[in-house]
């Protein structure tokens, strides 16, 4: 049994969900989908009594990876409801299990979207060719309306993106990184001093692995457990960093240009958010620098962002 299958939800959980959704089914099977440490995700293929079949997704959240004050199951379910109203390609939300009564762990149930992410590094060239579509969709995502009451489900990205400066002490992982202390000092000094901008709805983890494609178009953006609101540069900076790490700096520039054209504004403080984004790989090196060429690209990304920030601040 693989590590992923060791978290397979019991058949009783799937059966309880199907009953709650009032699906008249004959039988079903459970299949693993890509997950992370924060969640366990499985697809249930349901054979209905009328001879048709349907696929749904069970997404349960790992209690060992909960963050204080942020309920990932409520956040993702609420974000999907907001996105569905705007016609953004994302899994349709079907059921929220607040306590884990049905699923065994707190979680959500969604529809299953046929599609697949770009495989990196094998399909790096294809990923570069799809840049304009991913940039335009992010601008659409950022236009998703949200209210004050919606905020209680979402992360405040203007706080969470700079998690590493919250207590005023540099994290050990950043102290050990060649650029960590510099990034920490610059972000700590400049954070919050950006040109005022209206907060936008945000994904907070917008990269190739969370975008599903079908027939050359985006079928769905997935993994909304960290959906938030805040400065739009945060999502753009993170996406651009991922392009750099995969050896696509030209695509990173295209992404920025197309995003700004679609959004109708310039991101004047992008360099600060790029430096903030760089803290993520520093904190989890083994998960990010999976190939020898990735770290040198990461250093160039930081160097460019630092130069832009210093020059813009005089």
C-alpha positions in Angstrom: 0.0 0.0 0.0 1.4 3.4 -1.0 1.6 6.3 1.5 -1.2 8.0 -0.3 -3.5 4.9 -0.2 -2.8 4.6 3.6 -5.1 7.7 3.9 -7.9 6.1 1.8 -11.3 7.1 3.2 -13.3 4.2 4.5 -16.1 2.9 2.2 -18.5 3.9 4.9 -17.5 7.6 4.5 -18.0 7.5 0.8 -21.4 5.8 1.2 -22.4 8.4 3.8 -21.5 11.2 1.4 -23.5 9.6 -1.5 -26.5 9.2 0.8 -26.2 12.9 1.8 -26.1 13.9 -1.9 -29.2 11.7 -2.5 -27.5 9.8 -5.3 -29.3 6.5 -6.2 -26.2 4.4 -6.8 -25.5 0.8 -7.5 -21.8 0.7 -6.5 -18.7 2.9 -6.3 -14.9 2.7 -6.2 -12.4 5.0 -4.5 -9.3 6.3 -6.3 -6.3 8.4 -5.0 -5.7 11.8 -6.4 -2.6 14.0 -5.9 -2.5 15.3 -2.4 -0.2 17.3 -0.1 0.7 17.0 3.6 -2.2 19.3 4.3 -4.9 17.2 2.7 -6.0 13.8 1.6 -7.8 13.8 -1.7 -9.7 11.0 -3.4 -12.0 10.5 -6.4 -15.1 8.4 -6.0 -16.5 6.9 -9.2 -20.2 6.2 -8.7 -22.2 3.9 -10.9 -25.9 5.0 -10.7 -29.0 2.9 -11.0 -29.9 4.5 -14.3 -26.8 3.1 -15.9 -24.9 6.4 -15.9 -21.8 7.2 -13.8 -20.6 10.2 -11.9 -17.3 11.2 -10.3 -17.0 13.3 -7.1 -14.0 14.3 -5.0 -13.6 13.8 -1.3 -11.1 16.3 0.1 -10.2 15.8 3.8 -7.8 18.0 5.7 -4.9 16.7 7.8 -5.4 17.7 11.4 -1.5 17.7 11.8 -1.3 20.6 9.4 -4.0 22.9 10.6 -3.1 26.6 11.2 -4.5 28.6 14.1 -7.4 30.6 13.1 -7.7 29.2 9.6 -10.1 26.4 8.9 -9.0 25.1 5.5 -12.2 23.1 4.8 -14.4 26.2 5.4 -12.1 28.4 3.4 -11.9 26.2 0.4 -15.7 25.5 0.3 -16.6 29.2 0.6 -14.0 30.2 -2.0 -15.4 27.7 -4.5 -18.9 29.1 -4.0 -17.7 32.6 -4.7 -15.8 31.4 -7.8 -18.8 29.4 -9.1 -20.9 32.6 -9.1 -18.3 34.3 -11.4 -17.9 31.4 -13.8 -14.3 30.8 -12.9 -13.2 27.3 -13.8 -12.9 25.5 -10.5 -14.4 22.4 -8.9 -18.1 22.9 -8.1 -18.7 22.7 -4.3 -21.2 20.0 -3.3 -21.0 19.5 0.4 -19.1 20.8 3.5 -18.5 18.4 6.3 -17.8 20.8 9.2 -16.9 18.3 11.8 -15.9 15.2 10.0 -19.1 13.4 10.8 -19.3 12.0 7.3 -15.7 11.9 6.1 -14.0 11.0 9.3 -12.1 14.3 9.1 -13.3 17.8 8.4 -13.5 18.2 4.6 -15.4 19.0 1.5 -17.0 17.2 -1.4 -16.8 18.7 -4.9 -17.5 17.7 -8.5 -14.6 16.1 -10.4 -13.1 18.0 -13.3 -11.5 16.1 -16.1 -8.1 17.6 -16.9 -4.4 17.4 -16.0 -1.6 19.8 -15.0 1.4 20.4 -17.1 4.2 18.0 -16.2 7.3 19.8 -15.2 10.2 19.8 -16.2 9.2 17.5 -19.1 6.6 19.9 -20.5 8.4 23.2 -19.6 8.1 24.5 -23.2 4.4 23.8 -23.3 4.0 25.5 -19.9 5.7 28.6 -21.4 3.4 28.5 -24.4 0.3 28.5 -22.1 1.5 31.5 -20.1 -0.9 34.1 -21.5 -4.0 32.0 -20.7 -2.9 31.4 -17.1 -2.2 35.1 -16.7 -5.5 36.2 -18.0 -7.3 33.8 -15.7 -5.5 35.1 -12.7 -6.7 38.6 -13.5 -10.3 37.2 -13.7 -9.9 35.5 -10.4 -8.7 38.7 -8.8 -12.0 40.4 -9.9 -14.1 37.9 -7.9 -16.2 40.0 -5.6 -16.1 39.4 -1.8 -17.8 41.0 1.1 -16.7 41.8 4.7 -18.6 38.7 5.8 -16.7 36.6 3.3 -13.4 37.7 4.9 -13.9 35.5 8.0 -13.4 32.4 5.8 -10.4 33.7 3.8 -6.8 34.4 4.7 -5.6 38.0 4.9 -2.7 37.7 2.5 -1.3 41.1 3.4 -0.5 39.4 6.8 0.0 35.8 5.8 2.3 36.3 2.8 4.9 37.9 5.2 4.4 35.1 7.9 8.2 35.1 8.5 8.3 38.6 10.0 5.3 38.3 12.3 7.2 37.9 15.6 10.2 40.0 14.6 12.6 37.1 14.8 14.2 35.6 11.6 13.2 31.9 11.2 16.1 29.5 11.5 15.6 28.3 7.9 16.0 31.8 6.5 19.0 32.5 8.7 20.7 29.4 7.2 19.9 30.5 3.6 22.5 32.5 1.7 19.9 35.2 0.9 17.6 34.7 3.9 18.8 37.5 6.2 18.8 40.0 3.4 15.3 39.1 2.3 14.0 39.1 5.9 15.5 42.6 6.6 14.2 44.1 3.3 10.7 42.7 3.7 10.5 43.6 7.3 11.6 47.2 6.5 9.3 47.8 3.5 6.2 45.6 4.4 3.0 47.6 4.3 4.6 50.6 2.7 3.3 49.9 -0.8 1.2 52.2 -2.9 -2.4 51.8 -1.7 -4.4 49.3 -3.8 -7.9 47.8 -3.4 -7.6 44.3 -2.0 -8.3 41.5 -4.5 -9.6 37.9 -4.1 -6.5 35.6 -4.3 -5.6 32.0 -4.8 -2.3 32.3 -2.8 -0.7 29.2 -4.4 -1.1 29.9 -8.2 1.3 27.7 -10.1 1.4 25.0 -12.7 0.5 22.2 -10.4 -2.8 23.8 -9.4 -4.0 24.4 -13.0 -5.7 21.6 -14.9 -5.8 21.7 -18.7 -8.0 20.0 -21.2 -7.7 20.4 -25.0 -5.4 23.4 -24.7 -7.7 25.4 -22.3 -7.9 25.7 -18.6 -10.4 23.1 -17.2 -10.0 24.2 -13.6 -7.9 25.8 -11.0 -7.7 23.6 -7.9 -6.4 23.7 -4.3 -8.2 26.7 -2.8 -7.5 25.9 0.9 -5.4 29.1 1.2 -7.8 31.4 -0.7 -7.5 34.9 0.6 -7.7 38.6 -0.1 -5.1 41.3 -0.3 -2.6 42.9 -2.6 -2.8 41.4 -6.1 1.0 41.4 -6.5 1.2 38.4 -4.1 -0.3 35.9 -6.6 1.7 37.4 -9.5 5.0 37.3 -7.6 4.5 33.7 -6.6 3.6 32.6 -10.1 6.6 34.5 -11.5 9.0 32.8 -9.1 7.7 29.4 -10.2 8.4 30.3 -13.8 11.9 31.3 -12.9 12.6 28.1 -11.0 11.5 26.1 -14.1 13.9 27.9 -16.3 11.2 30.2 -18.0 12.2 33.8 -17.2 10.8 35.0 -20.5 7.5 33.4 -19.6 7.6 35.2 -16.2 7.9 38.5 -18.0 5.0 37.5 -20.4 2.9 36.6 -17.4 3.4 40.0 -15.8 2.7 41.9 -19.1 -0.5 40.0 -19.9 -1.7 40.1 -16.3 -1.4 43.9 -16.2 -3.0 44.3 -19.6 -6.0 42.1 -18.5 -6.2 43.7 -15.0 -5.9 47.2 -16.2 -3.3 48.4 -13.7 0.5 48.2 -13.0 1.9 46.4 -10.1 4.3 49.0 -8.8 5.4 47.1 -5.7 5.9 43.7 -7.3 9.6 43.4 -6.2 8.6 43.5 -2.5 6.1 40.7 -3.0 8.7 38.7 -5.0 11.1 38.8 -2.1 8.3 37.8 0.3 7.5 34.8 -2.0 11.1 33.7 -1.8 10.7 32.8 1.8 8.6 29.7 0.9 11.4 27.8 -0.8 13.8 28.8 1.9 11.6 27.2 4.5 11.1 23.9 2.6 14.3 23.5 0.5 13.9 19.8 -0.3 10.4 20.2 -1.7 11.4 23.1 -4.0 15.0 22.5 -5.2 14.4 19.1 -6.7 16.9 19.6 -9.6 20.4 21.1 -9.5 19.6 24.0 -11.9 16.7 25.3 -9.7 18.6 26.9 -6.9 20.8 29.1 -9.2 17.7 30.3 -10.9 16.2 31.1 -7.5 19.2 33.2 -6.6 18.8 35.2 -9.8 15.1 35.7 -9.0 16.0 37.1 -5.6 18.8 39.2 -7.0 16.6 40.9 -9.6 13.8 41.6 -7.0 16.3 43.1 -4.6 17.7 45.4 -7.3 14.3 46.6 -8.3 13.2 47.2 -4.7 16.3 49.1 -3.8 16.2 51.2 -6.9 12.5 52.0 -6.5 12.9 53.0 -2.9 15.7 55.4 -3.7 
